[in-house]
Amino acid sequence: MLSKEEVQKLGELARIELTEKDVEKLQKDLSAILNYVEDLKTVDVDGLEEISQVTGLVNVQREDRIVTADNHEDIFSQAPEMKDGFYKVKAIL
């Protein structure tokens, strides 16, 4: 089990202000998490194949390609005002 001093040190490192009640709760919770991790270390995984996901899904995103737009005049014609090939907008300060 983590000591109160260790929990307080973690709070300092995380820059979290902890009350005595918080320290006691975190001491129990963090100790339970660390005990669970220790239990996982004892699991026999010899002969198991490593996997990164279990759903069988594949990448469904489209290929990233450069496409040149040739409709600049249509787009710029809808602008209320242009200057030197750029949209002119009111200053916002």
C-alpha positions in Angstrom: 0.0 0.0 0.0 1.2 3.5 -0.8 2.2 5.6 2.1 0.6 9.0 2.8 3.9 10.7 2.1 4.1 9.0 -1.4 0.5 10.2 -2.2 1.4 13.7 -1.0 4.5 13.7 -3.1 2.5 12.6 -6.2 0.1 15.5 -5.4 3.0 17.9 -5.3 4.4 16.6 -8.6 1.0 16.9 -10.2 0.5 20.4 -8.6 -2.7 19.2 -7.0 -3.7 20.5 -3.6 -4.8 17.5 -1.5 -6.7 17.6 1.8 -6.2 14.8 4.4 -9.4 13.2 3.2 -8.2 13.3 -0.4 -4.9 11.7 0.6 -6.6 8.8 2.4 -9.0 8.2 -0.6 -6.2 8.4 -3.1 -4.0 6.1 -1.0 -6.6 3.4 -1.2 -7.5 3.9 -4.8 -3.9 4.2 -6.1 -2.9 1.2 -4.1 -5.8 -0.8 -5.6 -4.7 0.1 -9.1 -1.1 -0.9 -8.4 -2.2 -4.2 -6.9 -4.2 -4.9 -10.0 -1.2 -4.2 -12.2 0.8 -6.6 -10.1 -1.9 -9.2 -10.6 -1.7 -8.7 -14.3 2.1 -9.4 -14.2 1.4 -12.9 -13.0 -0.9 -13.8 -15.9 0.7 -16.5 -18.2 0.7 -15.1 -21.7 3.2 -17.6 -23.2 2.0 -18.8 -26.6 -0.6 -16.0 -27.1 -0.4 -14.0 -30.2 -0.1 -10.2 -29.8 -3.0 -8.2 -31.2 -3.6 -4.5 -31.5 -7.3 -4.6 -31.9 -10.0 -7.3 -31.9 -12.8 -6.1 -34.2 -11.2 -6.9 -37.5 -11.8 -3.4 -38.9 -9.4 -2.0 -41.4 -8.5 1.6 -42.2 -11.6 3.2 -43.9 -10.1 6.6 -44.5 -9.6 7.9 -47.9 -6.1 8.2 -49.4 -4.6 11.6 -48.7 -4.1 13.2 -52.2 -3.3 16.7 -53.4 -6.0 18.1 -55.6 -5.6 21.3 -57.5 -8.6 23.6 -57.5 -9.3 25.3 -60.7 -12.4 27.4 -59.7 -10.6 30.3 -58.0 -12.5 32.8 -60.1 -15.9 31.4 -59.1 -14.9 31.5 -55.4 -13.4 35.0 -55.6 -16.4 36.3 -57.5 -18.6 35.7 -54.4 -16.3 37.7 -52.1 -17.7 41.1 -51.2 -14.3 42.8 -51.5 -10.9 41.8 -52.7 -7.4 43.4 -52.5 -4.2 42.0 -54.1 -5.8 38.6 -54.7 -7.0 38.2 -51.1 -10.3 38.6 -49.3 -10.6 42.0 -47.7 -12.4 41.9 -44.4 -13.0 44.5 -41.6 -10.3 44.7 -38.9 -11.3 43.1 -35.7 -9.4 44.3 -32.7 
